[in-house]
Amino acid sequence: MAKEKVILAYSGGLDTTAMIPWLKENFDYDVVCCCVDCGQEEELDGLEERALSSGASKLYIEDIVDEFCDDFVMPCVEAGAVYEHAYLLGTSMARPAIAKKLVEIARKEDAVAICHGATGKGNDQIRFELGIKALAPDLKVIAPWRMTDVWTLQSREDEIEYCKSHGINLPFSMGKGYSRDRNLWHISHEGLELEDPSVAPNYDSLLVLSVTPEKAPDEVTDITMTFEKGVPKTLNGKAMKVSDIIRSLNELGGKNGIGIIDIVENRVVGMKSRGVYETPGGTILMAAHDQLEELCLDRETMEYKKRLASQMAQTVYEGKWFTPLREAIQAFVESTQQFVTGEVKFKLYKGNIIKNGTTSPYSLYNESLASFTTGDLYDHHDAEGFITLFGLPLKVRAMKLQETAKSNFTDKIHGMISEMQGNTKGK
């Protein structure tokens, strides 16, 4: 009788490699590994040999870079979704995309369970499992790091020894390094000195995609981008798909010290955590999109969109991608993007993104209206009546306060007179 299958979300790192023999030993599963490529670059090297030599029956490497960029990243860019004013949701957007692919492979392999290597203290366990629950509620989820009675490996040393005891010799060091997550949009860093918020990051050993602004070149980098309906189409005159634009912007932004943030964020599970994120291309893309929206969106739409941007960021951060709320917010955002079309120019210089001109056929900026001279559409005299009506609630309130104050003053004077008269009679 064939063994039941489990799909292991496989990164090739020590944790998920140790989980291959652990799943076979403790559950007697046929382990099928699935590495979902969201742009991890060289992290994918040598994965198949490592997975198979560790006991997996098969390894899928699924390239979803374009799907990730088009269907997960761009909705967040168009929404302006930023978590706690700084985090551009790199890991948060990738997890539902990965969960979706894991479910597809599970269906293809007729698996009964999905296993992930997220810890019991982080956000990723929530993101993976909410995605799986939404797409495949019948599948079991195995989270070894939460199964402390069965998963007894508590350190890198434990995991390396466990692998060796199962005949698996791997090129992993005993030393502790940064905990990193990488995809095309960003790379995150946690651990080591970052665990103490009073200590500055050691950027010389930490940064992967970028240099610090101090080490960026003294020359300006000029960039021109075009958008159609909120989606980037060209970079410096060359038509590209979204993933290639992000890839190119990563290179340009990285060398100019763009998009490095050091943040203490509030995790979903209730604790604060500190991390450093490198998002050079994403920071530029979001700034360029915002720059164009300034011209194309009316005031009320922009104000409402800002409110939903915060809600979108929180929804995605909490792993609620496959929900009616996220779909509804995205539907609203898409309707706002119909006229977000035009050209954006800016300069990159030592960590800064500097505007250099914006044009759009749908620009709501009217030079005649905006200038100090009187145009045909605007009569200065009309402002007087507008201000009278616009300020009417303020004026009524102020008048009422004056009336009340006057009444109180009169009552106070009368009281004082009565008191004086009473004192006189007493004598």
BELRA-V666323 format. One record per pair of residues at least 24 apart in sequence whose ideal C-beta (glycine too) atoms are under 7 Angstrom apart, sorted by the first residue. I is the first residue (numbers start at 0). J is the second residue. D is the distance in Angstrom with one decimal. If there is no record, write none. Layout:
I;J;D  I;J;D
This chain:
2;27;6.2  2;28;6.3  2;29;4.3  3;28;5.9  3;29;6.9  3;111;4.8  4;28;6.5  4;29;4.7  4;31;5.5  4;108;5.2  4;109;6.7  4;110;4.0  4;111;6.7  5;30;5.9  5;110;5.9  5;112;4.5  5;113;7.0  5;114;5.4  5;141;6.7  6;31;5.4  6;33;5.4  6;101;5.6  6;104;5.4  6;105;4.7  6;108;6.6  6;110;4.9  6;113;4.9  7;31;7.0  7;32;5.0  7;33;6.9  7;114;4.8  8;33;6.3  8;97;6.6  8;101;5.7  8;113;7.0  8;114;6.8  8;115;4.5  8;116;6.7  9;33;6.1  9;34;4.9  9;50;6.0  9;58;6.9  10;34;6.6  10;116;6.9  11;42;6.6  11;46;4.5  11;49;5.8  13;155;6.2  13;158;5.2  13;159;7.0  13;171;4.7  14;116;4.5  14;158;6.8  15;116;4.5  16;49;6.2  16;53;5.3  16;162;6.7  16;169;6.2  17;152;6.3  17;158;4.3  17;161;5.6  17;162;5.6  18;114;6.4  18;116;6.2  18;143;5.8  19;50;6.9  19;53;4.3  19;54;4.7  19;55;5.2  20;53;6.4  20;54;5.1  20;165;4.3  20;167;6.8  21;143;6.6  21;150;6.9  22;114;6.2  23;54;5.7  25;149;5.6  29;56;5.3  30;54;6.5  30;55;4.9  30;56;6.4  31;55;6.7  31;56;6.0  31;57;4.9  31;108;5.3  31;110;6.6  32;57;7.0  32;58;4.5  33;59;4.4  33;61;6.5  33;101;5.8  33;104;4.8  34;58;6.8  34;59;7.0  34;60;4.9  35;61;5.1  35;63;5.9  35;97;4.4  35;100;4.7  35;101;7.0  36;60;6.1  36;61;6.3  36;62;4.6  36;63;6.5  36;64;6.3  37;63;6.2  37;64;6.3  37;67;4.8  37;93;4.8  37;96;6.4  37;97;6.9  37;182;3.8  37;183;6.2  38;64;5.1  38;182;4.6  38;183;2.7  39;181;5.2  39;182;6.3  42;181;6.3  49;169;6.9  52;167;6.6  53;167;5.0  59;104;5.5  61;100;5.1  63;96;5.9  63;100;5.8  64;183;5.8  64;242;5.2  65;240;6.6  65;242;5.2  66;96;6.6  67;93;6.4  67;96;4.8  67;183;6.9  68;183;6.7  68;241;4.4  68;242;4.4  68;245;6.2  69;241;5.8  71;95;6.7  71;96;4.9  72;184;5.8  73;230;6.2  73;241;6.2  74;329;5.0  74;332;6.8  75;311;6.7  75;315;6.3  76;284;6.0  76;285;5.6  76;288;5.6  77;229;4.6  77;288;7.0  77;332;5.2  77;336;5.4  78;307;6.7  78;308;5.3  78;311;4.4  78;328;6.6  78;332;4.6  79;289;6.5  79;304;6.9  79;308;4.1  80;308;5.4  80;311;4.2  80;312;4.0  80;315;6.2  81;312;5.6  82;264;7.0  82;312;4.4  82;313;6.8  82;316;4.7  83;264;5.5  83;265;6.8  85;260;4.9  85;262;4.9  86;262;6.0  86;264;6.0  86;276;6.4  87;185;6.6  87;278;4.8  87;281;5.0  87;282;6.8  87;285;6.7  88;312;6.5  88;315;5.5  88;316;6.4  89;182;6.3  89;184;4.4  89;185;3.1  89;187;6.5  89;276;6.6  89;278;6.0  90;123;6.9  90;180;5.1  90;187;5.9  91;126;6.7  91;315;4.9  91;316;4.9  92;184;6.7  92;315;6.2  93;182;4.9  94;123;5.9  94;126;3.6  94;127;5.8  94;130;6.7  94;318;6.6  95;126;6.5  95;130;4.7  95;320;3.6  95;321;6.5  98;127;5.4  98;130;2.9  98;131;5.5  98;134;6.9  99;130;6.6  99;134;6.3  102;131;6.3  102;134;4.6  102;135;4.7  105;135;6.6  105;138;5.9  111;138;6.9  111;139;6.1  112;138;6.1  112;139;3.9  112;140;6.9  112;141;5.5  113;138;5.7  113;140;5.8  114;141;4.1  115;142;6.2  117;142;6.7  117;144;6.9  118;144;4.6  119;144;5.1  119;145;4.2  120;268;6.4  121;266;6.8  122;266;5.4  122;267;5.2  125;267;5.5  125;317;6.8  125;318;4.5  126;318;3.5  129;318;4.2  129;319;6.3  130;318;6.8  130;320;6.5  130;321;6.0  133;321;3.6  134;321;6.3  177;205;6.5  183;242;6.3  183;245;5.7  183;246;6.6  184;245;6.7  184;278;6.5  184;281;5.1  185;276;5.6  185;277;6.1  185;278;4.1  185;281;6.1  186;277;5.0  187;274;5.4  187;276;5.2  188;274;6.2  188;275;4.5  189;272;6.8  189;274;4.8  193;273;5.2  193;274;6.5  193;275;6.2  194;273;6.9  196;263;5.7  196;273;5.4  200;261;5.8  200;275;5.2  205;275;6.2  206;277;6.4  207;277;6.5  208;249;6.0  208;253;4.6  208;277;4.5  208;279;5.7  209;253;4.3  209;256;6.2  209;259;5.6  209;277;5.0  209;279;5.5  210;253;7.0  210;254;6.4  210;256;5.6  211;256;5.6  211;259;6.9  212;256;3.6  212;349;4.4  212;350;3.3  215;254;6.6  215;255;4.9  215;256;4.0  215;349;4.7  215;350;6.7  216;254;7.0  219;346;4.7  219;347;7.0  219;348;4.9  220;251;5.9  220;255;5.7  220;346;6.7  220;347;4.2  221;346;5.7  221;355;7.0  222;251;6.7  222;345;5.7  222;347;6.5  223;342;6.5  223;344;5.0  224;287;5.1  224;343;5.0  225;342;5.0  226;288;6.8  226;291;5.6  226;339;6.1  226;340;6.0  226;341;6.3  227;340;5.1  228;336;5.1  228;337;6.0  228;339;6.3  228;340;6.1  229;288;6.8  229;336;3.3  229;339;4.3  231;284;6.4  245;280;4.5  245;281;6.9  245;284;6.5  248;279;6.7  248;280;3.3  248;283;4.8  248;284;6.0  249;279;5.1  249;280;3.8  251;347;6.4  252;279;2.9  252;280;5.4  252;282;6.4  252;283;5.0  252;347;6.7  253;279;4.4  255;347;4.1  255;348;6.7  255;349;6.8  256;349;5.8  256;350;4.1  257;282;5.4  257;283;6.0  257;347;6.0  257;350;6.1  257;352;6.5  258;282;3.3  267;317;5.2  283;352;6.2  286;352;4.7  287;343;4.6  287;345;6.6  290;343;5.0  290;345;7.0  290;354;6.1  290;357;5.4  291;339;5.7  291;341;5.3  291;343;5.2  291;357;6.1  291;359;6.4  292;339;5.7  294;341;6.7  294;357;5.6  294;359;4.9  294;362;4.3  294;363;6.5  294;364;5.6  295;338;5.2  295;339;5.0  295;341;7.0  295;359;5.4  295;361;5.1  295;362;6.5  295;363;6.5  296;335;6.3  297;363;6.3  300;335;5.8  304;332;7.0  304;335;5.8  307;331;6.2
